[in-house]
Each structure stands twice: as structure tokens, then as C-alpha cells.
């Protein structure tokens, strides 16, 4: 490839980048803020939870729902709910079954015991926003409660545990219309009182005591695990009590038809 061709590609890339920046500025600068004072918005979200390695849970998709009351253009309070169904890291839970007599010869089978669990988390949140036309960056934080539900078939019964949770993060929203837009955000979801040992169906029975050096040990457990939550949401502002569609002239007599002349 000649230098002239390379320079041509570079100039073309610069033009495309300039056009993209211009289009983004055109969308973001000349519009009003997405949400005003004393408005209620709902935000269904989808995304991925990247769990702390010490949690022994694999990255999994999740569904979320935020409901927020905007006290003014800059601050809102509400609730947030997350539901996920991750799989455990089976390599962290090694179980052995030995057949025969150890002194005269035996056969040992090694099993990685994994399962799917359900994580339900919810709580209160607060958001601080700085509207810049259609583009609104924000930071958010909250605290709540979570509950895990283990696979009843794998564990031969209903098991799980619960604890306090809290989160913090930020992102940005882009307005499409007066009442709709999208939101991208990243949050750190912290689960306290975490019980990783409860994820092992054998509950510590029949551990690997023969060939420990042949299997990687799981990371050291933590009482609190930090989990990265990446999400994309659709924000909608219902027309409830906002007053946007109320006629400017509130005098009911102004809307009456004039009396017919006789």
C-alpha cells in the first residue's frame, strides 16, 4: 500500500470523525432538558453484571427497572431493581469420590460442582444531573437489600442467603423527545455479608485432599464483593401531573363558543 493511499484513508477517517462530532453536537446542544421539575420517569434497563472474581460467579445478563421522581432538573430520588441469573464457577468447587481401599489401591474421581443461581437486588437511589440540552451526564448512588436463591434440585432443597447492598456510579442520558430517551450507565454494585461457601452444593464434604497441587485454588473469599454493572436503558416520562399538556389560558370561558346571533 502506497503512502498516498494511506494518507487518503487518514483524511477520509478524519472527515468521518469530524462529521460524527458535528452530528453529535447538533443533537445535544439546541434542545431542552429531558426531564423537568416534579416529574416521574421509568427506566427499564438491560445489560451485564461482571461479578467480582472472589464471588465465584460468572458474568451474566440482567434485567433492571428504575423509577425516579425528579424534584427538579438536577436532582431525583427513586428506586432500582436488578434481577440476574448467573452461573457459579464450577472450578472453584471441587468434590471427590473415592472407590476402593486407599492403602491397597483406589480410584478417585474429581468433580467440578456448579449451578445456576438467581440474584434479586433492590433499593433506594438518588441521582444528580447536569442537563446540557439533549445530553445529560449524571452520577447516582443508592442502598438496598439483596437475596440469592440457589438451585433447589442441585441443593436438594431451597437455600440461599441475603444481605445489605449499595451502589454508586454514573453515566449519561440522551433525549429523543420530550418524554423519551436512552440512558447508558455503569455502576459498582456491592453485596455485603457474602457467603461464597454456600455456593458449594456439597457444603465442604469430600474435598480434594490427594492432588491439591494439580488443581488451581480459588481466590480468597471476601465478605463484600464489588460487581460492575453495565446497562442500557430506555427512559420514559409519563404524562401524569406534569402539566405540559394543560392549556396556557386556564379561564374555561375562553374556550366556549360564542353565542349564536338571532
DAGI-V30431 format. One record per pair of residues at least 24 apart in sequence whose C-alpha atoms are under 8 Angstrom apart, sorted by the first residue. I is the first residue (numbers start at 1). J is the second residue. Records with the same first field share a line. If there is no record, write none. Layout:
BEGIN
I: J, J
END
This chain:
BEGIN
27: 134
28: 132, 133, 134, 135, 174
29: 132, 133, 134, 135
30: 133, 134
31: 133, 134
32: 133, 134
33: 73, 131, 132, 133, 134, 135, 136, 175
34: 131, 133, 134, 136, 174, 175, 177, 178, 179, 180, 181
35: 70, 73, 178, 179, 237
36: 70, 72, 73
37: 70, 71, 72, 73
38: 69, 70, 71, 72, 242
39: 69, 70, 71, 237, 240, 241, 242
40: 67, 68, 69, 70, 237, 238, 240
41: 67, 68, 69, 70, 235, 236, 237, 238
42: 66, 67, 68, 235, 236, 237
43: 67, 233, 234, 235, 236
44: 233, 234, 235
45: 231, 232, 233, 234
46: 231, 232, 233
47: 229, 230, 231, 232
48: 229, 230, 231
49: 84, 227, 228, 229, 230
50: 227, 228, 229
51: 225, 226, 227, 228
52: 225, 226, 227, 228
53: 219
54: 218, 219, 220, 221, 222, 225
55: 194, 196, 221, 222, 225
56: 88, 89, 92, 196
57: 86, 87, 88, 89
58: 86, 87, 88, 89
59: 86
60: 84, 85, 86, 87
61: 85, 86
73: 129, 130, 131
74: 128, 129, 130, 131
75: 126, 127, 128, 129
76: 126, 127, 128
77: 124, 125, 126, 127
78: 124, 125, 126
79: 122, 123, 124, 125
80: 122, 123, 124, 125
81: 120, 121, 122, 123
82: 119, 120, 121, 122
83: 118, 119, 120, 121
84: 118, 119, 120
85: 116, 117, 118, 119
86: 116, 117, 118, 119
87: 114, 115, 116, 117
88: 114, 115, 116, 117, 199
89: 114
90: 114, 115
91: 218
92: 217, 218
93: 200
94: 207, 208
95: 202, 205, 206, 207, 208
96: 206, 207, 208
97: 206
110: 208
113: 200, 201
114: 200, 201
115: 150, 151, 154
116: 150, 151
117: 148, 149, 150, 151
118: 148, 149, 150
119: 146, 147, 148, 149
120: 146, 147, 148
121: 145, 146, 147, 165
122: 146
134: 173, 174, 175, 176
135: 172, 173, 174, 175
136: 172, 173, 174
137: 170, 171, 172, 173
138: 170, 171, 172, 173
139: 168, 169, 170, 171
140: 168, 169, 170
141: 166, 167, 168, 169
142: 166, 167, 168
143: 167
146: 191
150: 199
154: 201
155: 201
160: 198
161: 195
162: 193
163: 191, 192, 193, 194
164: 191, 192, 193
165: 189, 190, 191, 192
166: 190, 191
179: 235, 236, 237, 238
180: 234, 235, 236, 237
181: 234, 235, 236
182: 232, 233, 234, 235
183: 232, 233, 234, 235
184: 230, 231, 232, 233
185: 230, 231, 232
186: 228, 229, 230, 231
187: 228, 229, 230
188: 226, 227, 228, 229
189: 226, 227, 228, 229
190: 224, 225, 226, 227
191: 224, 225, 226, 227
192: 223, 224, 225
193: 223, 224
194: 222, 223, 224, 225
195: 223
196: 221
END
